[in-house]
Amino acid sequence: MEIRGTTAIVTGGASGLGAATARALAARGADVFAFDLAPAIEKARAEAEPAPDAAAAPAAGPATHEGAASTTKPAPDAATVPDAATAPDAAAAPPAAPGRIAYAEVDVTDPASVRAGVERAVREGAGPLRVAVNCAGIGPSARILGRSGVHDFELYAQVVQVNLVGTFHVLALAAEAMAGQESADGEGQRGVVVNTASVAAYEGQVGQAAYASSKGGVVGLTLAAARDLAGRGIRVNTVAPGIVDTPMMATIGEEYREGLAASVPFPHRLARPEEYARLVLMLVEHDYLNGETIRMDGALRMPPR
Ligand SMILES: NC(=O)c1ccc[n+]([C@@H]2O[C@H](COP(=O)([O-])OP(=O)(O)OC[C@H]3O[C@@H](n4cnc5c(N)ncnc54)[C@H](O)[C@@H]3O)[C@@H](O)[C@H]2O)c1
């Protein structure tokens, strides 16, 4: 499906994989709404602030067209220049007016919050809503029987709530909006949803009971959702990344990180967020990919610990 001229939603869009995906979609000409929690949005905004003495210099990455109060569609000429270094395949992409990235405070665990975000994207988006990418996620670690006792049941429920139930909220409510739109082509295609699982869906490690359960749920959801939504012309695919260099991985020590990198058969390194974003673009653009989960892991198979 052609990305140019569409509106896209990316959850977890203020950090890591989501932020890279938002940039890549904007570089392809989509009008992007990056859903995230307030602290992550504030951090992303602070990092995007130009240094005081650089005020006159051109912006390095996509600017935003923000403001929850705004109900008008952004002017087409307000588009910004994408960050070429972070825009996958930018050189090979068809010439597209670069889109923009707007942050929207949305908690994916709350269906009312997701509905409000989707409605805003439909109302303010420069084109029809055709893309939804689920990147919001959390990955705390805890053993079923740990030193301090049995696994915290609230923590287990929270991980499933964010990673799996949140994905389902966004998938269902974005699909509802997509289904009500004209088809994008002669085949009746109306939209694409891309979810994010993890290799932990297949090889959950010690301490990953909750995380692996939630990601296994996302893998299981993928084909069922693709079949459910086929009649509406909406495709559903999932990416299962290995280890990607994002803020989620920032807490691990350097030594452990080097060990992880060395354990990847090839290339011997962590994946880059831009490599994930590139796969998302492919899943959106490739009309025959549907109901599939694709591992992106350098042939890594996680050991028990
Ligand atoms: N980084 C990796 O190695 C890796 C590997 C496999 C899978 N993943 C998955 O990829 C996705 C993105 O991870 P990342 O590495 O970019 O992490 P990240 O921590 O950089 O980004 C995750 C974002 O999700 C947001 N978020 C958390 N809870 C939310 C909620 N309730 N509502 C809205 N937003 C919420 C966070 O604020 C954050 O901005 C996650 O689902 C993660 O499980 C990551």
The ligand as an SDF file (V2000), in Angstrom:
LIG
                    3D

 44 48  0  0  0  0  0  0  0  0999 V2000
   14.3770   -3.0680   22.2370 N   0  0  0  0  0  0  0  0  0  0  0  0
   14.3310   -4.3790   22.0690 C   0  0  0  0  0  0  0  0  0  0  0  0
   15.3690   -5.0820   22.1200 O   0  0  0  0  0  0  0  0  0  0  0  0
   13.0290   -5.0770   21.7880 C   0  0  0  0  0  0  0  0  0  0  0  0
   13.0690   -6.4270   21.4010 C   0  0  0  0  0  0  0  0  0  0  0  0
   11.8920   -7.0800   21.1170 C   0  0  0  0  0  0  0  0  0  0  0  0
   10.6720   -6.4130   21.2360 C   0  0  0  0  0  0  0  0  0  0  0  0
   10.6650   -5.1160   21.6170 N   0  0  0  0  0  0  0  0  0  0  0  0
    9.3570   -4.4660   21.7360 C   0  0  0  0  0  0  0  0  0  0  0  0
    9.3440   -3.3190   20.9130 O   0  0  0  0  0  0  0  0  0  0  0  0
    8.4410   -2.3600   21.4470 C   0  0  0  0  0  0  0  0  0  0  0  0
    9.1460   -1.0200   21.5580 C   0  0  0  0  0  0  0  0  0  0  0  0
   10.2160   -1.1640   22.4640 O   0  0  0  0  0  0  0  0  0  0  0  0
   11.4160   -0.1190   22.5650 P   0  0  0  0  0  0  0  0  0  0  0  0
   12.6480   -0.9230   22.6770 O   0  0  0  0  0  0  0  0  0  0  0  0
   11.2880    0.8940   21.5060 O   0  0  0  0  0  0  0  0  0  0  0  0
   11.1200    0.4660   24.0110 O   0  0  0  0  0  0  0  0  0  0  0  0
   11.0510    1.9710   24.5330 P   0  0  0  0  0  0  0  0  0  0  0  0
   10.9650    1.8350   26.0130 O   0  0  0  0  0  0  0  0  0  0  0  0
   12.1280    2.7840   23.9360 O   0  0  0  0  0  0  0  0  0  0  0  0
    9.6540    2.4830   23.9650 O   0  0  0  0  0  0  0  0  0  0  0  0
    8.4360    1.9860   24.4140 C   0  0  0  0  0  0  0  0  0  0  0  0
    7.4730    3.1440   24.4810 C   0  0  0  0  0  0  0  0  0  0  0  0
    6.1850    2.6340   24.8550 O   0  0  0  0  0  0  0  0  0  0  0  0
    5.5890    3.6180   25.6790 C   0  0  0  0  0  0  0  0  0  0  0  0
    4.5250    3.0620   26.5030 N   0  0  0  0  0  0  0  0  0  0  0  0
    4.6520    2.2280   27.5710 C   0  0  0  0  0  0  0  0  0  0  0  0
    3.4510    2.0030   28.1040 N   0  0  0  0  0  0  0  0  0  0  0  0
    2.5440    2.6850   27.3580 C   0  0  0  0  0  0  0  0  0  0  0  0
    1.1470    2.8590   27.4190 C   0  0  0  0  0  0  0  0  0  0  0  0
    0.4150    2.2750   28.3950 N   0  0  0  0  0  0  0  0  0  0  0  0
    0.5460    3.6460   26.5080 N   0  0  0  0  0  0  0  0  0  0  0  0
    1.2620    4.2680   25.5540 C   0  0  0  0  0  0  0  0  0  0  0  0
    2.6020    4.1500   25.4410 N   0  0  0  0  0  0  0  0  0  0  0  0
    3.2300    3.3680   26.3400 C   0  0  0  0  0  0  0  0  0  0  0  0
    6.7430    4.1330   26.5310 C   0  0  0  0  0  0  0  0  0  0  0  0
    6.4250    5.3900   27.1170 O   0  0  0  0  0  0  0  0  0  0  0  0
    7.8630    4.2140   25.5190 C   0  0  0  0  0  0  0  0  0  0  0  0
    7.9250    5.4880   24.9090 O   0  0  0  0  0  0  0  0  0  0  0  0
    7.9640   -2.9400   22.7900 C   0  0  0  0  0  0  0  0  0  0  0  0
    6.7200   -3.5590   22.6110 O   0  0  0  0  0  0  0  0  0  0  0  0
    9.0210   -3.9790   23.1100 C   0  0  0  0  0  0  0  0  0  0  0  0
    8.5110   -4.9990   23.9370 O   0  0  0  0  0  0  0  0  0  0  0  0
   11.8030   -4.4270   21.8970 C   0  0  0  0  0  0  0  0  0  0  0  0
  1  2  1  0
  2  3  2  0
  2  4  1  0
  4  5  1  0
  4 44  2  0
  5  6  2  0
  6  7  1  0
  7  8  2  0
  8  9  1  0
  8 44  1  0
  9 10  1  0
  9 42  1  0
 10 11  1  0
 11 12  1  0
 11 40  1  0
 12 13  1  0
 13 14  1  0
 14 15  2  0
 14 16  1  0
 14 17  1  0
 17 18  1  0
 18 19  2  0
 18 20  1  0
 18 21  1  0
 21 22  1  0
 22 23  1  0
 23 24  1  0
 23 38  1  0
 24 25  1  0
 25 26  1  0
 25 36  1  0
 26 27  1  0
 26 35  1  0
 27 28  2  0
 28 29  1  0
 29 30  1  0
 29 35  2  0
 30 31  1  0
 30 32  2  0
 32 33  1  0
 33 34  2  0
 34 35  1  0
 36 37  1  0
 36 38  1  0
 38 39  1  0
 40 41  1  0
 40 42  1  0
 42 43  1  0
M  CHG  2   8   1  16  -1
M  END
$$$$
